[in-house]
């Protein structure tokens, strides 16, 4: 099964297909609607062959359906029919959850994506649980306002790093994870990490996108009864 993985961000849309040597990208932003994204991805993919599509979406996704419009993109995402637009089966997951799935190594893992906004997810027992920590109230705004790119520009790197450290520490106190991954494009701007934390790699979003289809591929090639429980599993 050839998979096309699409990682939608507030600054760029990045894509990678099974067997491709390296990702490709196009600019996104406030004018990026789903129609523009589809057209751009199809053109960018060129001659890449793919049977199914995985989409990492920067917003709330419940049971594979987009529930809320993104804060950093154009409108029209809720209710959009991605399968019809691509003409192929499509799975949609929150973008932070997709990168978390690709970053997972076992145990209970907390993932925080430091990008244009703040993505977050927990992986427990191989099941991905997306969260919206970035929208929680904090001081005079939300966590995203302080640790997202807006906070980085407003406060500067030094204070931004303190805000990130504070937020990560509070979540660790609540969740007691075995592993904490700090991903997203701005994770590279961090100097010191709290014990138990590691920096993620944005390419893990593509690994997560490929993993989204592994269960179906294994089931197709197996004659044994299905025993897996529902949920998005890590492989």
Residue, then its C-alpha position, 0 to 999 in steps of 0.5 A: x500500500x502506497x501512502x501519501x502523508x500530508x502534514x498541514x501547518x500554519x506556515x507550510x504544508x509538507x508531503x511525503x509518499x511511500x518510497x519518495x526520497x525526501x519531503x516536498x513543501x508549499x507555503x500555507x497561511x491565512x489564505x490556505x483553504x482546503x481547496x487550495x491545499x488539495x490543488x497544491x498538494x496534487x501539483x506538488x506530488x507530481x508523479x508520486x503514486x499513492x493508494x491512500x492519504x493520511x492528513x495531519x490537521x492543525x485543529x480538533x479532529x474527532x473520529x477522523x472528522x474535522x470539528x473546528x476551523x484552524x486558527x492559522x489557516x483559511x476557512x472551509x475545513x469543517x465538513x470538507x470531503x477529502x476522500x472525494x477531493x483525492x478520489x482515494x481513502x483518507x484518514x485525518x488526524x490532529x497534526x500533533x497526534x500524528x507526529x506523536x504517533x511517529x515519535x512513540x517508543x513505548x510507555x506513556x508519552x506526552x508530546x508537545x509540538x512547538x510550531x506556529x501554535x501549540x499542538x499536544x497529544x498523549x500516547x498511552x498503551x499504543x493509543x493516541x489521545x489528542x489534546x488541546x492544551x494550547x487553547x487552555x487559559x493562561x495569564x492574559x491569553x492561552x498557552x498557545x499565545x505564550x509558547x507558540x510563534x506569537x509568544x516567541x515574537x512577543x517575548x523573545x527567546x529567553x522568556x519564551x524558553x521559560x514559558x515552555x519550561x513552565x508549561x511542560x513542567x506543569x503537564x508532567x506533574x499532572x500526567x506523570x509520563x514516562x517520556x516527553x517529546x518536544x517537537x515542532x519547528x521551534x523545538x530546535x530553539x530550546x537550549x536546556x530540557x527538563x529531565x525525562x524530555x527529548x527533542x522530536x523530529x518533524x519527520x516523525x509526522x510522516x512516520x506517524x502518517x504511514x503508521x496510520x495505515x499499518x493495521x489495515x495492511x496487516x489485516x489485509x495480509x492476515x487470515x487470523x481473527x482481528x483482536x485489536x481494540x479500537x483506536x489509533x495504534x502505534x506500530 
